[in-house]
Amino acid sequence: MRGSRAEGEGAARGQSGQSTVEYALVLLAFMAMLAAMAFVWHAAEGGGLGRLAADAASHSLANGITLELVQDVALF
């Protein structure tokens, strides 16, 4: 009996900091997520994301309707 009790205590000592490490990792991941959301919010607030989307759109109407635009939309 005595041997099994000592083994159980040793296992508990080996895992005593595990939950602290897990909480630290979850906190770090949550803070990274908040920072990423703040970055996206800041980029969207100034209109930067809208401009990037409009510039990247291959079928933008900025140059008027051309044959290339019609082909691009038809093939899309």
Rosetta blueprint (number, residue, H / E / L):
1 M L
2 R H
3 G H
4 S H
5 R H
6 A H
7 E H
8 G H
9 E H
10 G H
11 A H
12 A H
13 R H
14 G H
15 Q L
16 S L
17 G L
18 Q H
19 S H
20 T H
21 V H
22 E H
23 Y H
24 A H
25 L H
26 V H
27 L H
28 L H
29 A H
30 F H
31 M H
32 A H
33 M H
34 L H
35 A H
36 A H
37 M H
38 A H
39 F H
40 V H
41 W H
42 H H
43 A H
44 A H
45 E H
46 G L
47 G L
48 G H
49 L H
50 G H
51 R H
52 L H
53 A H
54 A H
55 D H
56 A H
57 A L
58 S L
59 H L
60 S L
61 L L
62 A L
63 N L
64 G L
65 I L
66 T L
67 L H
68 E H
69 L H
70 V H
71 Q H
72 D H
73 V H
74 A H
75 L H
76 F L
